[in-house]
């Protein structure tokens, strides 16, 4: 589990570094900038709701109860959702095949991390199964 979590993290970091090198991370269009600002607001809301525990880099659960308030009421992984939203707004504003491929790599890394975290969270919080049944991963009511 730890190995896969690390693989996911490395894929995400590598993709972001590639996007920075390709000058494709930051949006240039007004619409892209607006989406990136919204993504940052979602991330801030999620981090404030989750508290200090949101700065824990490992995939394993930290002390405290299961958080199901704030943005977690609508999606299970708002921090990953905001990261993907931010990155894809930059990619679409600076489109290239390379940037698109790096965006896919980032999403795959995030998805691996989500799956690893969910397995660990279920072990720590049995009520997570019901929460997961009723709350989507990163797109409300869809996925």
C-alpha positions in Angstrom: 0.0 0.0 0.0 2.8 2.4 0.9 4.6 1.7 -2.3 1.5 2.5 -4.4 0.9 5.6 -2.4 4.4 6.8 -3.1 4.1 5.9 -6.8 0.9 8.1 -6.9 2.7 10.9 -5.2 5.7 10.8 -7.5 3.5 10.7 -10.6 1.7 13.8 -9.3 4.9 15.7 -8.5 6.5 14.7 -11.7 3.5 15.8 -13.8 3.5 19.2 -12.0 7.2 19.7 -12.5 6.8 18.8 -16.2 3.9 21.3 -16.6 6.1 24.0 -14.9 8.9 23.2 -17.3 6.5 23.3 -20.3 5.1 26.6 -19.0 1.6 25.0 -19.0 0.7 25.1 -15.3 -0.7 28.6 -14.9 -3.7 29.6 -16.9 -3.5 32.6 -19.2 -7.1 33.1 -20.2 -9.6 34.9 -18.0 -11.8 31.7 -17.8 -8.8 29.6 -16.9 -7.7 32.0 -14.3 -11.2 32.1 -12.8 -11.2 28.3 -12.6 -7.8 28.2 -11.0 -8.9 30.8 -8.4 -12.0 28.6 -7.7 -9.7 25.6 -7.3 -7.5 27.4 -4.8 -10.6 28.4 -2.9 -11.8 24.8 -2.8 -8.4 23.7 -1.6 -8.4 26.3 1.2 -11.9 25.4 2.3 -11.0 21.7 2.4 -7.8 22.4 4.4 -9.6 24.6 6.8 -12.3 22.0 7.3 -9.9 19.2 7.7 -7.6 21.2 10.0 -3.9 20.6 10.7 -4.3 17.0 9.6 -4.6 18.1 6.0 -0.9 18.8 5.9 -0.1 15.1 6.5 1.7 13.8 3.4 1.3 10.1 4.0 -1.8 8.3 2.9 -2.6 6.8 6.3 -5.4 8.3 8.5 -4.4 10.7 11.2 -5.9 11.1 14.7 -9.4 12.5 14.9 -12.8 11.6 13.6 -14.0 11.1 10.0 -14.5 14.5 8.4 -17.8 14.8 6.5 -18.5 18.5 6.7 -17.6 21.4 4.5 -16.6 20.3 1.0 -16.3 16.7 2.3 -20.1 16.8 2.4 -20.2 16.9 -1.4 -17.0 15.0 -2.4 -14.6 12.7 -0.6 -11.4 14.1 -2.0 -11.7 17.9 -2.4 -8.0 18.5 -2.1 -7.3 16.1 -5.0 -10.3 17.5 -6.9 -8.9 21.1 -6.5 -5.4 20.0 -7.6 -6.8 18.3 -10.7 -9.1 21.3 -11.5 -6.2 23.8 -11.1 -3.9 21.7 -13.3 -6.5 21.1 -16.0 -7.4 24.8 -16.2 -3.8 25.5 -16.9 -3.5 22.7 -19.4 -6.6 23.8 -21.3 -5.4 27.4 -21.3 -2.0 26.3 -22.7 -2.9 23.3 -24.7 -0.3 20.9 -26.1 -0.2 17.2 -26.4 2.6 17.0 -23.9 0.6 19.1 -21.4 -2.4 16.8 -21.9 -0.4 13.7 -21.3 1.1 15.2 -18.1 -2.5 16.0 -17.0 -3.4 12.4 -17.5 -0.3 11.3 -15.5 -1.3 13.7 -12.7 -4.9 12.3 -12.6 -3.6 8.7 -12.5 -1.3 9.6 -9.6 -4.2 11.3 -7.8 -6.5 8.4 -8.4 -3.9 5.9 -7.1 -3.5 8.0 -3.9 -7.3 8.2 -3.5 -7.6 4.4 -3.7 -4.8 3.9 -1.2 -6.2 6.4 1.2 -9.7 4.9 1.0 -8.4 1.5 1.9 -6.6 2.8 4.9 -9.5 5.1 6.0 -12.0 2.1 5.9 -9.8 0.3 8.3 -9.7 3.2 10.7 -13.3 4.4 10.3 -15.9 1.6 9.5 -18.5 4.4 8.9 -16.5 5.4 5.8 -18.2 2.7 3.8 -21.5 4.4 4.1 -20.0 7.8 3.5 -18.3 6.5 0.3 -21.6 4.9 -0.8 -23.4 8.3 -0.7 -20.6 10.7 -1.6 -18.7 10.8 -4.9 -14.9 11.0 -5.0 -14.1 14.2 -6.8 -17.1 15.3 -8.9 -20.3 15.8 -7.0 -23.1 13.4 -8.0 -20.9 12.0 -10.9 -17.5 10.5 -9.9 
